[in-house]
Amino acid sequence: MREKIVFIGGGNMACAIIDGLIGKGRDRADFLVIEPYTPARDALVARGLTCQERADEQIADAALYVLATKPQVLQEACGQVRAFVPAAATVVSIAAGVSLASLSEWLGGHARIVRAMPNTPAKVGLGMTGLSATPACGAAEREQVDALFAAVGERIWTHTEAMIDAVTAVTGSGPGYVFYFMAALEQGARELGFSDEDALRLAVSTFRGAAALAASEALPLTELQDRVTSKGGTTYAALSHLREAGVADAIAQAVHKAQQRAQELSAG
């Protein structure tokens, strides 16, 4: 018998995980979603999922609970479900900035909790999720959660909870950095005379291909740069300008800024 998974919140990331699991062979009957917002709940029901407006005894027999609400309403949501979550169950939170200690307190002292930081490419099965668990989570609980996020991409387990803020800065916010660079490349293409449609195609295709190539080659990214850069050539001219402008340093500093903000949010 396959385990039942309860999602507290039925937003975009919850749907991405559910879709990924269904794509891996899970049945829609394996899921129960608690979603108080009527239009969202109706949309989930229309997709063949079982939904409820509020938590009750119907959720008490699950082995895995996924807290997928917005951070600002998570404490209230935990208060509504904690009476029904078995002590042996694993609870996963995908809310940014909410510590394991706070989650345990809001859940009435629950011990088996994992913080997860997925990113938006999970929606297309290409996500990267950072994971950090309480000491009460053993190998079985980690495997349980790892399988959950394997349905939407890659996973990385951090040695300390503090490193979740670093994951947030690199991959949680990372798609925003990539879109920023893509938009700049798109702008350059338009300025060179391409239509809006073709400029977007050129930018997206270039990033898609470069990312796939980097993933397929066991080489440092700097070496991949060197492979497409001829001394005095076009790529050399472009990269020289980016280096003179300090673009790499600015991106690295941006990652640090994101981590600092994540730490501020975690500290409350």
Secondary structure, 3 states (H helix, E strand, C coil): CCCCEEEECCCHHHHHHHHHHHHCCCCHHHEEEECCCHHHHHHHHHCCCEEECCCCHHHCCCCEEEECCCHHHHHHHHHHHHHHCCCCCEEEECCCCCCHHHHHHHCCCCCCEEEEECCHHHHHCCEEEEEEECCCCCHHHHHHHHHHHHCCEEEEECCCCCHHHHHHHHHHCHHHHHHHHHHHHHHHHHHCCCCHHHHHHHHHHHHHHHHHHHHHCCCCHHHHHHHCCCCCCHHHHHHHHHHHCCHHHHHHHHHHHHHHHHHHHHHC
